[in-house]
């Protein structure tokens, strides 16, 4: 069933009431926000949430298909990465046959898109590892790129935008699909057999089921890193399509909004959604339609059910 925003808020409100009765008021998360999208403000926001980040650091980034027009600006990411000691951009291969389907093709795509200023680790290039899902109803474990266990901390640096199946791609989607390996894990999350992918996208399991399996995959990543994982969403060039669409992605119709940073994955994705919904109807129409038609708000419901943070937050503006 398609969930409107008012119905979605009612469902979260009921959950909050239950939590309040059980254990008192829900503590709010801190979500830092700047309307300025540049390296200086990205670095400033990160400095407010990076207290637990150290050791060998993975920066989970969606590096995009060749020549993708909406991927995060390389110069901005380059300046940011230079401030994070012992850091590496991490990715995994894709389930669909595109520019990043094989490790060889993926490496070439990274060069084309300019991701050459620091090491980029394709985490499933040499195999996979199963990470447990605590409290999942669909999975007990999810197959991830094997190199994920080589890192002590993770920065989830996300281009927030729409998504063909998920409705939107925020921090949760970035690690749920982006850390799962290209053959086994991504097939698990999408609910398909890796050797028999349906040719028609309409035949792929989606809607509430996909939102729940994504949340469980993301929870496995969050649990693996514990407190040593933080989240940054960049609300820039928000096409209704994911960066997986490359040059075929629809031109964004909603203006850029800004950068958010938090240690709480649910709070940052909820705050991003709230900022989108706060735009005038004429600006937000296309992205909202994409999110609601794919039942994308259920991502937040699924994260809340798994205890992946809180949807109650203070939005703190940073100059």
C-alpha positions as CSV (number, residue, x, y, z in Angstrom):
1,X,0.0,0.0,0.0
2,X,1.3,3.4,-1.0
3,X,2.0,5.5,2.2
4,X,1.5,9.2,2.1
5,X,3.6,11.5,4.3
6,X,0.7,12.1,6.8
7,X,0.2,8.3,7.1
8,X,3.9,7.8,7.5
9,X,4.1,10.4,10.3
10,X,1.2,8.8,12.1
11,X,3.0,5.4,12.0
12,X,6.2,7.0,13.5
13,X,4.1,8.9,16.0
14,X,2.5,5.6,17.3
15,X,5.9,4.1,17.6
16,X,7.2,7.1,19.5
17,X,4.2,6.9,21.9
18,X,4.9,3.3,22.5
19,X,8.6,4.0,23.2
20,X,7.7,6.8,25.5
21,X,5.4,4.6,27.5
22,X,8.0,1.9,27.7
23,X,11.1,4.0,28.6
24,X,10.3,7.7,28.9
25,X,10.9,10.5,26.4
26,X,13.0,9.7,23.3
27,X,16.4,11.4,23.3
28,X,16.9,13.5,20.2
29,X,19.8,13.0,17.9
30,X,22.0,15.9,16.7
31,X,21.9,16.5,13.0
32,X,24.2,19.3,11.8
33,X,23.3,21.3,8.7
34,X,24.8,23.8,6.3
35,X,23.0,25.2,3.3
36,X,26.5,25.8,1.7
37,X,27.8,22.9,-0.3
38,X,31.6,23.2,-0.6
39,X,34.7,21.5,0.8
40,X,35.0,24.0,3.7
41,X,31.6,23.3,5.1
42,X,31.8,19.5,4.5
43,X,35.0,19.4,6.5
44,X,33.5,21.6,9.2
45,X,30.4,19.4,9.6
46,X,32.6,16.3,9.7
47,X,34.7,17.8,12.5
48,X,31.5,17.9,14.7
49,X,30.8,14.2,14.4
50,X,34.2,12.5,14.0
51,X,35.1,11.8,17.6
52,X,35.1,8.0,17.3
53,X,36.7,7.8,13.8
54,X,40.2,6.5,13.7
55,X,42.5,3.7,12.6
56,X,42.1,2.6,9.0
57,X,39.1,4.6,7.7
58,X,36.7,3.6,4.9
59,X,34.9,6.4,3.1
60,X,31.9,4.8,1.5
61,X,31.1,6.8,-1.6
62,X,28.9,6.2,-4.6
63,X,31.4,6.8,-7.4
64,X,28.8,6.5,-10.2
65,X,28.7,5.2,-13.7
66,X,30.9,6.8,-16.4
67,X,30.4,10.5,-16.8
68,X,27.5,10.6,-14.4
69,X,26.4,14.2,-14.2
70,X,25.1,14.2,-10.6
71,X,27.9,12.5,-8.6
72,X,29.6,14.4,-5.8
73,X,32.2,16.9,-7.1
74,X,35.6,15.3,-7.2
75,X,37.4,18.4,-5.9
76,X,35.2,18.6,-2.9
77,X,35.7,15.0,-2.0
78,X,39.4,15.2,-2.7
79,X,39.8,18.2,-0.2
80,X,37.7,16.3,2.4
81,X,39.6,13.0,2.0
82,X,42.9,14.8,2.4
83,X,41.8,15.8,6.0
84,X,41.0,12.2,7.0
85,X,44.2,10.3,8.0
86,X,44.7,6.7,6.7
87,X,41.5,6.9,4.6
88,X,40.4,5.0,1.5
89,X,37.3,5.4,-0.7
90,X,35.5,2.0,-0.8
91,X,33.0,0.6,-3.3
92,X,31.7,-2.7,-4.5
93,X,30.8,-4.1,-7.9
94,X,27.2,-3.9,-9.3
95,X,24.6,-6.6,-9.7
96,X,23.5,-5.2,-13.0
97,X,25.7,-5.4,-16.1
98,X,27.1,-1.8,-16.5
99,X,30.3,0.1,-16.2
100,X,31.0,-1.3,-12.7
101,X,29.9,-4.9,-13.1
102,X,33.4,-6.4,-13.1
103,X,36.4,-5.2,-11.1
104,X,38.3,-4.5,-14.3
105,X,35.5,-2.4,-15.7
106,X,35.0,-0.7,-12.3
107,X,38.6,0.3,-12.1
108,X,38.4,1.9,-15.6
109,X,35.2,3.8,-14.6
110,X,36.9,5.2,-11.5
111,X,39.6,6.6,-13.7
112,X,37.1,8.1,-16.1
113,X,35.2,9.8,-13.3
114,X,38.3,11.2,-11.7
115,X,38.5,9.1,-8.6
116,X,42.3,8.9,-8.8
117,X,43.5,11.2,-6.0
118,X,43.5,8.5,-3.3
119,X,43.3,4.7,-3.0
120,X,39.9,3.2,-4.0
121,X,39.2,-0.2,-2.7
122,X,36.7,-2.4,-4.5
123,X,35.8,-4.4,-1.5
124,X,34.5,-7.5,-3.3
125,X,37.4,-7.8,-5.7
126,X,38.9,-10.7,-3.8
127,X,35.8,-12.3,-2.2
128,X,33.1,-11.8,0.3
129,X,32.3,-12.0,4.0
130,X,29.0,-12.6,5.8
131,X,28.1,-10.1,8.4
132,X,25.3,-11.0,10.9
133,X,22.0,-9.2,11.0
134,X,20.8,-8.9,14.6
135,X,17.1,-9.0,15.0
136,X,16.3,-9.3,11.3
137,X,13.1,-10.9,10.0
138,X,14.4,-11.5,6.5
139,X,18.1,-12.3,7.0
140,X,20.4,-13.8,9.6
141,X,23.4,-12.6,7.7
142,X,24.2,-10.6,4.5
143,X,27.2,-11.1,2.1
144,X,29.5,-8.1,2.0
145,X,32.6,-7.1,0.1
146,X,35.3,-9.1,1.9
147,X,37.6,-6.1,2.4
148,X,35.1,-4.4,4.8
149,X,36.7,-6.3,7.7
150,X,40.0,-4.6,7.0
151,X,38.7,-1.2,8.2
152,X,38.4,0.1,11.7
153,X,36.0,3.0,11.0
154,X,33.6,4.1,8.2
155,X,32.5,7.5,7.0
156,X,29.3,7.2,4.9
157,X,29.5,10.1,2.5
158,X,26.3,10.0,0.6
159,X,24.9,11.9,-2.4
160,X,21.2,12.0,-1.3
161,X,18.9,11.7,-4.4
162,X,16.0,9.6,-5.8
163,X,16.2,6.0,-6.6
164,X,14.3,3.9,-9.2
165,X,13.4,1.1,-6.8
166,X,14.1,2.5,-3.3
167,X,12.4,5.9,-3.8
168,X,15.4,7.7,-2.4
169,X,19.0,6.9,-1.7
170,X,20.3,8.2,1.6
171,X,22.9,7.0,4.1
172,X,21.0,3.7,4.6
173,X,20.9,2.8,0.9
174,X,24.5,3.8,0.5
175,X,25.7,1.1,2.8
176,X,22.9,-1.4,2.4
177,X,23.5,-1.9,-1.3
178,X,26.8,-0.2,-1.5
179,X,28.7,-2.5,0.9
180,X,26.9,-5.7,-0.2
181,X,29.0,-7.6,-2.8
182,X,28.0,-7.5,-6.4
183,X,26.9,-11.0,-6.9
184,X,25.6,-12.5,-3.7
185,X,24.8,-9.7,-1.3
186,X,23.1,-7.3,-3.7
187,X,21.0,-10.2,-5.0
188,X,20.0,-11.0,-1.4
189,X,19.0,-7.4,-0.7
190,X,17.0,-7.2,-4.0
191,X,15.3,-10.6,-3.4
192,X,16.5,-12.1,-6.7
193,X,18.6,-15.1,-7.8
194,X,22.1,-13.8,-8.9
195,X,22.0,-16.1,-11.9
196,X,18.4,-15.4,-13.0
197,X,17.9,-11.7,-12.8
198,X,14.4,-10.7,-14.1
199,X,14.7,-8.7,-17.3
200,X,11.8,-6.4,-16.4
201,X,12.5,-4.2,-13.4
202,X,8.8,-4.4,-12.6
203,X,9.3,-8.1,-11.8
204,X,11.9,-7.4,-9.1
205,X,10.6,-7.5,-5.5
206,X,10.3,-3.9,-4.3
207,X,8.3,-1.5,-2.1
208,X,8.1,-2.5,1.6
209,X,10.1,-5.7,1.2
210,X,13.0,-3.9,-0.4
211,X,13.0,-1.2,2.2
212,X,13.1,-3.8,5.0
213,X,15.9,-5.9,3.4
214,X,17.9,-2.8,2.8
215,X,17.5,-1.8,6.4
216,X,18.7,-5.2,7.6
217,X,21.8,-5.1,5.3
218,X,22.6,-1.6,6.6
219,X,22.1,-2.7,10.2
220,X,24.7,-5.4,9.6
221,X,27.2,-2.7,8.5
222,X,26.3,-0.4,11.4
223,X,26.6,-3.2,13.9
224,X,30.0,-4.3,12.5
225,X,31.5,-0.8,13.1
226,X,29.6,0.0,16.2
227,X,30.3,3.6,17.3
228,X,32.9,4.0,14.7
229,X,30.6,4.9,11.8
230,X,29.3,8.4,10.9
231,X,27.0,9.7,8.2
232,X,27.1,12.7,5.9
233,X,24.3,13.4,3.3
234,X,24.9,15.9,0.5
235,X,21.5,17.2,-0.9
236,X,22.8,18.4,-4.2
237,X,21.6,17.7,-7.8
238,X,18.9,15.5,-6.5
239,X,17.7,13.7,-9.6
240,X,14.8,11.2,-9.2
241,X,17.3,8.7,-10.5
242,X,20.3,7.1,-8.7
243,X,23.9,7.8,-9.8
244,X,23.7,4.2,-11.1
245,X,21.7,5.7,-14.0
246,X,24.7,7.6,-15.3
247,X,24.1,9.8,-18.3
248,X,20.5,8.6,-18.5
249,X,19.6,10.1,-15.1
250,X,16.8,12.7,-15.2
251,X,17.8,16.3,-14.8
252,X,17.1,17.4,-11.2
253,X,14.0,19.6,-10.7
254,X,14.5,20.4,-7.0
255,X,17.1,23.0,-6.0
256,X,20.2,22.0,-3.9
257,X,19.5,22.1,-0.2
258,X,22.8,21.6,1.7
259,X,24.9,19.2,3.7
260,X,23.9,17.2,6.8
261,X,26.1,15.3,9.2
262,X,25.2,13.0,12.2
263,X,26.2,9.9,14.1
264,X,22.6,8.6,13.8
265,X,21.7,7.0,10.5
266,X,17.9,7.2,11.0
267,X,18.0,10.8,12.1
268,X,20.1,12.0,9.1
269,X,17.9,10.3,6.5
270,X,14.7,11.5,8.3
271,X,16.1,15.1,8.4
272,X,17.0,14.9,4.7
273,X,13.4,13.8,3.9
274,X,12.0,16.6,6.0
275,X,14.1,19.2,4.2
276,X,12.9,17.9,0.8
277,X,9.3,18.0,2.0
278,X,9.8,21.5,3.3
279,X,10.4,22.8,-0.2
280,X,7.6,24.5,-2.2
281,X,5.3,22.0,-4.0
282,X,6.4,23.2,-7.4
283,X,10.1,22.3,-6.6
284,X,9.6,19.1,-4.7
285,X,6.9,17.5,-6.8
286,X,9.0,15.1,-8.9
287,X,11.2,13.8,-6.1
288,X,8.3,13.4,-3.7
289,X,6.4,11.5,-6.3
290,X,9.3,9.2,-6.9
291,X,9.7,8.5,-3.2
292,X,6.0,8.0,-2.4
293,X,5.3,5.9,-5.5
294,X,8.1,3.5,-4.5
295,X,7.0,3.4,-0.9
296,X,10.4,4.9,0.0
297,X,9.3,6.3,3.4
298,X,9.2,2.7,4.6
299,X,13.0,2.8,4.7
300,X,12.6,5.0,7.8
301,X,9.9,2.8,9.4
302,X,12.1,-0.3,8.8
303,X,15.2,1.3,10.4
304,X,13.1,2.4,13.4
305,X,11.8,-1.1,13.8
306,X,15.3,-2.4,13.9
307,X,16.4,0.1,16.5
308,X,18.8,1.9,14.1
309,X,18.7,5.2,15.8
310,X,15.9,7.7,16.3
311,X,13.7,9.8,14.0
312,X,13.6,12.6,16.7
313,X,16.4,15.1,16.1
314,X,17.6,18.6,16.6
315,X,18.7,20.3,13.3
316,X,21.7,22.5,14.2
317,X,22.6,25.0,11.6
318,X,26.3,25.6,11.0
319,X,27.6,28.7,9.4
